[in-house]
């Protein structure tokens, strides 16, 4: 069976009501590289029950097949999330690419994850991904410390100071003259970081670099066409316990 172009899902999509996923999304996920669809829908149960209401039996069978087909490529990269009514397959979640605080470097485990994401995209050529970078309070704290460290290193060079610790003490004295300095350099750095304003411009730069790193890995390394990698909406910083990341949303 040849796949037709995938139309946007309607709010009254009957397939979504019956199966749990919009028809357009199902078509995109099960269409192969030859632009074809082949699905077997087995029916089981009492013959009398199927005859009495064949539509329910057929929709139940279709739903089971779709969940199995769709979940297979997601076992290594994500999961099917149950909807609010307890229905499986209402939303498809690909695990995000996570980053060390304040960094845009893709770590080896994330490189492996992106290879699996690319394999999924190759197996479902009608699927596109929207990518949204997310910064967290950990990123903000790391960027603050990076900024302070660079500033102190510059002060050390300009003043010809013997070591970094002396530059920390001088920087503290100049920036917080009204505050009695703590004894240790670490405590002084911590207080300087606490008083440092949020580096909004650097956060935006970090988000852009993370998005570019993920796009480069998928497009230039894995060979996924760039027009299948769409920009997602920037998201605000969230809980401090989470990692900075690039999130994926499946679209078609």
C-alpha positions, -999 to 999 in steps of 0.1 A, spaced: 0 0 0 14 34 -10 13 62 16 -5 94 7 8 128 20 1 132 57 -26 158 65 -26 177 98 -46 160 125 -81 174 132 -95 179 166 -123 154 158 -99 128 144 -119 96 149 -88 75 146 -72 93 175 -103 87 195 -103 50 188 -66 42 186 -50 70 207 -28 85 180 -38 109 152 -42 92 118 -15 114 102 10 105 129 3 67 125 7 70 87 40 88 91 53 63 116 44 31 97 54 44 62 86 27 50 115 39 29 97 27 -3 67 50 6 46 19 14 26 6 43 20 -30 51 1 -39 83 -16 -71 93 -45 -67 117 -54 -101 134 -88 -105 150 -94 -128 179 -123 -136 202 -157 -152 201 -172 -152 166 -206 -142 180 -191 -112 197 -173 -101 166 -205 -105 145 -225 -85 171 -203 -55 170 -175 -59 145 -164 -23 147 -152 -26 183 -133 -58 176 -116 -42 145 -107 -10 164 -93 -30 193 -72 -51 169 -60 -20 150 -51 -3 183 -31 -33 194 -12 -35 161 -5 2 160 8 2 196 31 -27 188 44 -12 156 49 23 170 65 11 203 91 -11 186 114 16 173 109 36 206 123 9 229 158 22 225 152 59 223 120 67 242 86 55 252 49 57 247 32 78 273 -2 70 286 -28 97 282 -48 112 311 -75 85 306 -51 57 309 -49 50 272 -15 39 259 0 56 229 -15 90 234 19 106 232 53 96 218 83 107 238 119 106 226 145 109 253 162 143 253 199 149 246 213 160 279 244 182 285 268 189 314 260 222 332 271 252 311 283 230 282 273 224 246 295 194 241 277 162 231 291 135 254 297 99 240 266 84 255 245 111 239 263 105 206 251 69 208 216 81 216 216 104 186 227 75 163 197 56 175 174 86 169 188 88 134 182 51 129 146 57 139 143 86 115 157 65 87 131 38 94 103 64 94 111 88 65 79 107 68 86 117 104 102 151 113 116 162 146 111 196 163 141 204 186 138 227 216 168 236 238 162 239 275 184 256 301 182 249 338 194 267 370 225 244 369 234 260 336 229 295 349 252 288 380 278 272 358 278 302 334 281 326 363 312 308 375 327 307 340 321 345 337 337 352 372 366 329 365 374 346 332 372 380 348 395 370 376 420 355 352 420 387 332 426 407 364 455 384 373 472 390 340 466 427 340 479 432 376 507 407 373 495 387 403 514 356 413 485 332 415 448 328 410 440 329 448 455 364 450 434 375 421 403 362 438 410 382 469 416 414 450 385 409 428 364 403 460 378 435 476 371 456 445 337 442 437 324 439 473 343 466 493 316 468 519 317 430 527 342 414 551 358 387 529 355 351 540 387 333 549 389 309 520 391 316 483 363 291 477 340 310 500 349 342 483 342 327 449 308 314 462 298 348 474 309 365 442 288 340 422 258 347 445 261 384 437 267 378 400 236 388 378 221 362 356 240 360 323 210 361 300 230 367 268 253 338 276 223 315 283 208 323 249 242 316 233 244 283 251 210 272 239 219 281 203 251 261 205 234 231 220 208 232 193 235 235 166 254 206 181 224 183 180 215 194 145 250 189 133 252 154 147 219 143 130 224 162 97 261 162 90 272 131 109 242 108 105 229 122 72 194 131 82 180 157 58 181 192 74 144 198 64 134 170 88 149 188 117 127 217 127 133 245 153 112 241 184 101 268 209 127 279 234 117 268 269 124 286 301 147 273 328 131 246 349 138 226 380 173 228 395 175 190 397 173 185 360 199 187 333 201 211 304 190 194 273 176 195 238 141 180 237 125 163 207 89 165 195 77 142 167 58 159 140 49 152 104 
